[in-house]
Amino acid sequence: MAASATVTENFGFGQTAASDEVDVKLTGVVLTSDGCCSKTNEYDRCSKTREKNMLCLSSDWALASGRETYLLFGDIPTLERFGRKRVSVSGVLEKEPVVQYGVRMIRRKLTVGSIESSELSEEAIEELVKQLKVVPWRDPENYCRSLCWNFAFTDPMVQILQAGSGAQGILLDHVNDQGIQDQIVMLLGGVGDEKAIWPIIQTLTDGDDGKRQSRKHKLDERGILLTTDAERPR
């Protein structure tokens, strides 16, 4: 899962925050999470392994809407069907105070009443790609270890990511656009599947191994990881 559905909040010591429930309707992309069952070393839904794996989140699904994330609770087969897709969700939002890694936060939990597809049109995604050329993207920053990245996504980048898998085809059409190539690669890493791997590698390398290594080093520094078959662990 790309992000946890929590937000830092300042609470005075000795104070408690009451649970707050409200009816909402949100649009965004459904994120999915897998947990590793230590006994088999195989990946599975946390809902199936939670008793064995205490590191599992309380839900395997979340909704990324704008710049906020919400844990989703509802009918499991339905949530599975909408994984990585852009949807509109209606339900009850509950904000729960939690302490995580010593920091007081608010966890947003959304109990799904209804969920339906809300895919962006190809024209809308093309318009967002055009915006990539005029909205500057600064380099991502790493402030601790490999999991501590601030990718500094611009607003059009966020909207393309939340278009979900439906954006892959259009992004692949623009993978040769030099001015926004790094952004396209980053976005394909978020919405693409196995069909995106080789087009990215071929575009960035042109068969030149020296160029590939130089380009790969640059992208690794920006948090964009490329792996060829020869480099994959077996």
Contacts in CASP RR format, 6 or more apart in sequence:
PFRMAT RR
TARGET T0000
AUTHOR 0000-0000-0000
METHOD contacts of the structure
MODEL  1
MAASATVTENFGFGQTAASDEVDVKLTGVVLTSDGCCSKTNEYDRCSKTR
EKNMLCLSSDWALASGRETYLLFGDIPTLERFGRKRVSVSGVLEKEPVVQ
YGVRMIRRKLTVGSIESSELSEEAIEELVKQLKVVPWRDPENYCRSLCWN
FAFTDPMVQILQAGSGAQGILLDHVNDQGIQDQIVMLLGGVGDEKAIWPI
IQTLTDGDDGKRQSRKHKLDERGILLTTDAERPR
1 31 0 8 1.000
1 32 0 8 1.000
1 33 0 8 1.000
1 57 0 8 1.000
1 62 0 8 1.000
2 31 0 8 1.000
2 64 0 8 1.000
2 69 0 8 1.000
2 190 0 8 1.000
3 31 0 8 1.000
3 62 0 8 1.000
3 64 0 8 1.000
3 69 0 8 1.000
4 57 0 8 1.000
4 69 0 8 1.000
4 100 0 8 1.000
5 62 0 8 1.000
5 68 0 8 1.000
5 69 0 8 1.000
5 70 0 8 1.000
5 71 0 8 1.000
5 107 0 8 1.000
5 108 0 8 1.000
5 109 0 8 1.000
6 98 0 8 1.000
6 100 0 8 1.000
6 105 0 8 1.000
6 106 0 8 1.000
6 107 0 8 1.000
6 108 0 8 1.000
7 68 0 8 1.000
7 105 0 8 1.000
7 106 0 8 1.000
7 108 0 8 1.000
8 103 0 8 1.000
8 104 0 8 1.000
8 105 0 8 1.000
8 106 0 8 1.000
9 17 0 8 1.000
9 97 0 8 1.000
9 104 0 8 1.000
9 105 0 8 1.000
9 106 0 8 1.000
10 104 0 8 1.000
11 17 0 8 1.000
11 97 0 8 1.000
11 104 0 8 1.000
16 97 0 8 1.000
17 95 0 8 1.000
17 97 0 8 1.000
17 106 0 8 1.000
19 94 0 8 1.000
19 95 0 8 1.000
19 96 0 8 1.000
20 94 0 8 1.000
20 95 0 8 1.000
21 92 0 8 1.000
21 93 0 8 1.000
21 94 0 8 1.000
22 92 0 8 1.000
22 93 0 8 1.000
23 90 0 8 1.000
23 91 0 8 1.000
23 92 0 8 1.000
23 93 0 8 1.000
24 90 0 8 1.000
24 91 0 8 1.000
24 92 0 8 1.000
24 93 0 8 1.000
24 110 0 8 1.000
25 88 0 8 1.000
25 89 0 8 1.000
25 90 0 8 1.000
25 91 0 8 1.000
26 63 0 8 1.000
26 65 0 8 1.000
26 70 0 8 1.000
26 88 0 8 1.000
26 89 0 8 1.000
26 110 0 8 1.000
27 65 0 8 1.000
27 86 0 8 1.000
27 87 0 8 1.000
27 88 0 8 1.000
27 89 0 8 1.000
27 118 0 8 1.000
28 63 0 8 1.000
28 64 0 8 1.000
28 65 0 8 1.000
28 66 0 8 1.000
28 86 0 8 1.000
28 87 0 8 1.000
28 88 0 8 1.000
28 89 0 8 1.000
28 118 0 8 1.000
28 162 0 8 1.000
29 63 0 8 1.000
29 64 0 8 1.000
29 84 0 8 1.000
29 85 0 8 1.000
29 86 0 8 1.000
29 87 0 8 1.000
29 161 0 8 1.000
29 162 0 8 1.000
29 163 0 8 1.000
29 164 0 8 1.000
30 61 0 8 1.000
30 62 0 8 1.000
30 63 0 8 1.000
30 72 0 8 1.000
30 79 0 8 1.000
30 82 0 8 1.000
30 83 0 8 1.000
30 84 0 8 1.000
30 85 0 8 1.000
30 87 0 8 1.000
31 61 0 8 1.000
31 62 0 8 1.000
31 63 0 8 1.000
31 64 0 8 1.000
31 69 0 8 1.000
31 83 0 8 1.000
31 84 0 8 1.000
32 60 0 8 1.000
32 61 0 8 1.000
32 80 0 8 1.000
32 83 0 8 1.000
32 84 0 8 1.000
33 46 0 8 1.000
33 57 0 8 1.000
33 59 0 8 1.000
33 60 0 8 1.000
33 61 0 8 1.000
33 62 0 8 1.000
34 43 0 8 1.000
34 44 0 8 1.000
34 45 0 8 1.000
34 46 0 8 1.000
34 60 0 8 1.000
35 43 0 8 1.000
35 44 0 8 1.000
35 45 0 8 1.000
35 46 0 8 1.000
35 49 0 8 1.000
35 53 0 8 1.000
35 55 0 8 1.000
35 56 0 8 1.000
36 42 0 8 1.000
36 43 0 8 1.000
36 44 0 8 1.000
36 53 0 8 1.000
37 43 0 8 1.000
37 44 0 8 1.000
37 49 0 8 1.000
37 52 0 8 1.000
37 53 0 8 1.000
38 52 0 8 1.000
38 53 0 8 1.000
39 52 0 8 1.000
45 60 0 8 1.000
46 53 0 8 1.000
46 56 0 8 1.000
46 57 0 8 1.000
46 59 0 8 1.000
46 60 0 8 1.000
47 60 0 8 1.000
47 76 0 8 1.000
49 56 0 8 1.000
50 56 0 8 1.000
57 71 0 8 1.000
58 71 0 8 1.000
58 109 0 8 1.000
59 71 0 8 1.000
59 72 0 8 1.000
59 73 0 8 1.000
59 109 0 8 1.000
60 79 0 8 1.000
61 71 0 8 1.000
61 72 0 8 1.000
61 79 0 8 1.000
61 83 0 8 1.000
62 69 0 8 1.000
62 70 0 8 1.000
62 71 0 8 1.000
62 72 0 8 1.000
63 69 0 8 1.000
63 70 0 8 1.000
63 72 0 8 1.000
63 87 0 8 1.000
63 89 0 8 1.000
63 110 0 8 1.000
64 161 0 8 1.000
64 162 0 8 1.000
65 162 0 8 1.000
66 158 0 8 1.000
66 159 0 8 1.000
66 162 0 8 1.000
67 158 0 8 1.000
68 108 0 8 1.000
69 108 0 8 1.000
70 93 0 8 1.000
70 108 0 8 1.000
70 109 0 8 1.000
70 110 0 8 1.000
71 107 0 8 1.000
71 108 0 8 1.000
71 109 0 8 1.000
71 110 0 8 1.000
72 79 0 8 1.000
72 89 0 8 1.000
72 110 0 8 1.000
72 112 0 8 1.000
73 109 0 8 1.000
73 110 0 8 1.000
73 111 0 8 1.000
73 112 0 8 1.000
74 111 0 8 1.000
74 112 0 8 1.000
74 113 0 8 1.000
75 112 0 8 1.000
78 112 0 8 1.000
78 115 0 8 1.000
79 112 0 8 1.000
79 115 0 8 1.000
82 115 0 8 1.000
82 117 0 8 1.000
84 164 0 8 1.000
84 165 0 8 1.000
84 191 0 8 1.000
85 117 0 8 1.000
85 119 0 8 1.000
85 164 0 8 1.000
85 165 0 8 1.000
85 166 0 8 1.000
86 117 0 8 1.000
86 118 0 8 1.000
86 119 0 8 1.000
86 120 0 8 1.000
86 162 0 8 1.000
86 163 0 8 1.000
86 164 0 8 1.000
86 166 0 8 1.000
87 115 0 8 1.000
87 116 0 8 1.000
87 117 0 8 1.000
87 118 0 8 1.000
88 115 0 8 1.000
88 116 0 8 1.000
88 117 0 8 1.000
88 118 0 8 1.000
89 110 0 8 1.000
89 112 0 8 1.000
89 113 0 8 1.000
89 114 0 8 1.000
89 115 0 8 1.000
90 112 0 8 1.000
90 113 0 8 1.000
90 114 0 8 1.000
90 115 0 8 1.000
91 110 0 8 1.000
91 111 0 8 1.000
91 112 0 8 1.000
91 113 0 8 1.000
91 114 0 8 1.000
92 110 0 8 1.000
92 111 0 8 1.000
92 113 0 8 1.000
93 108 0 8 1.000
93 109 0 8 1.000
93 110 0 8 1.000
94 108 0 8 1.000
94 109 0 8 1.000
94 110 0 8 1.000
94 111 0 8 1.000
95 106 0 8 1.000
95 107 0 8 1.000
95 108 0 8 1.000
95 109 0 8 1.000
96 106 0 8 1.000
96 107 0 8 1.000
96 108 0 8 1.000
96 109 0 8 1.000
97 104 0 8 1.000
97 105 0 8 1.000
97 106 0 8 1.000
97 107 0 8 1.000
98 104 0 8 1.000
98 105 0 8 1.000
98 106 0 8 1.000
98 107 0 8 1.000
99 105 0 8 1.000
119 163 0 8 1.000
119 166 0 8 1.000
120 128 0 8 1.000
120 163 0 8 1.000
120 166 0 8 1.000
120 167 0 8 1.000
122 170 0 8 1.000
124 163 0 8 1.000
125 160 0 8 1.000
125 163 0 8 1.000
125 166 0 8 1.000
125 167 0 8 1.000
125 170 0 8 1.000
126 170 0 8 1.000
128 156 0 8 1.000
128 159 0 8 1.000
128 160 0 8 1.000
128 163 0 8 1.000
129 156 0 8 1.000
129 160 0 8 1.000
129 170 0 8 1.000
129 171 0 8 1.000
129 174 0 8 1.000
129 180 0 8 1.000
131 155 0 8 1.000
131 156 0 8 1.000
132 154 0 8 1.000
132 156 0 8 1.000
132 157 0 8 1.000
132 160 0 8 1.000
132 180 0 8 1.000
132 183 0 8 1.000
132 184 0 8 1.000
133 177 0 8 1.000
133 179 0 8 1.000
133 180 0 8 1.000
135 154 0 8 1.000
135 155 0 8 1.000
135 156 0 8 1.000
136 154 0 8 1.000
137 152 0 8 1.000
137 153 0 8 1.000
137 154 0 8 1.000
137 157 0 8 1.000
137 182 0 8 1.000
137 183 0 8 1.000
138 152 0 8 1.000
139 152 0 8 1.000
139 222 0 8 1.000
140 149 0 8 1.000
140 150 0 8 1.000
140 151 0 8 1.000
140 152 0 8 1.000
140 222 0 8 1.000
140 223 0 8 1.000
141 149 0 8 1.000
141 150 0 8 1.000
141 152 0 8 1.000
142 148 0 8 1.000
142 149 0 8 1.000
142 150 0 8 1.000
142 223 0 8 1.000
143 150 0 8 1.000
149 223 0 8 1.000
151 186 0 8 1.000
151 223 0 8 1.000
153 161 0 8 1.000
157 183 0 8 1.000
157 186 0 8 1.000
157 187 0 8 1.000
160 167 0 8 1.000
160 171 0 8 1.000
160 187 0 8 1.000
160 191 0 8 1.000
161 167 0 8 1.000
161 187 0 8 1.000
161 190 0 8 1.000
161 191 0 8 1.000
163 191 0 8 1.000
164 191 0 8 1.000
165 191 0 8 1.000
165 192 0 8 1.000
165 193 0 8 1.000
166 191 0 8 1.000
167 187 0 8 1.000
167 191 0 8 1.000
168 188 0 8 1.000
168 191 0 8 1.000
168 192 0 8 1.000
168 193 0 8 1.000
168 195 0 8 1.000
168 196 0 8 1.000
171 184 0 8 1.000
171 187 0 8 1.000
171 188 0 8 1.000
171 191 0 8 1.000
171 192 0 8 1.000
171 196 0 8 1.000
172 188 0 8 1.000
172 195 0 8 1.000
172 196 0 8 1.000
172 199 0 8 1.000
174 180 0 8 1.000
174 184 0 8 1.000
175 181 0 8 1.000
175 184 0 8 1.000
175 185 0 8 1.000
175 188 0 8 1.000
175 199 0 8 1.000
175 200 0 8 1.000
175 203 0 8 1.000
176 203 0 8 1.000
177 184 0 8 1.000
181 203 0 8 1.000
181 204 0 8 1.000
182 219 0 8 1.000
182 222 0 8 1.000
182 224 0 8 1.000
185 200 0 8 1.000
185 204 0 8 1.000
185 219 0 8 1.000
185 224 0 8 1.000
185 226 0 8 1.000
186 222 0 8 1.000
186 223 0 8 1.000
186 224 0 8 1.000
188 196 0 8 1.000
188 200 0 8 1.000
189 196 0 8 1.000
189 224 0 8 1.000
200 226 0 8 1.000
201 212 0 8 1.000
201 226 0 8 1.000
201 228 0 8 1.000
204 211 0 8 1.000
204 212 0 8 1.000
204 215 0 8 1.000
204 216 0 8 1.000
204 219 0 8 1.000
204 226 0 8 1.000
205 211 0 8 1.000
205 212 0 8 1.000
205 215 0 8 1.000
216 226 0 8 1.000
219 225 0 8 1.000
219 226 0 8 1.000
220 226 0 8 1.000
END
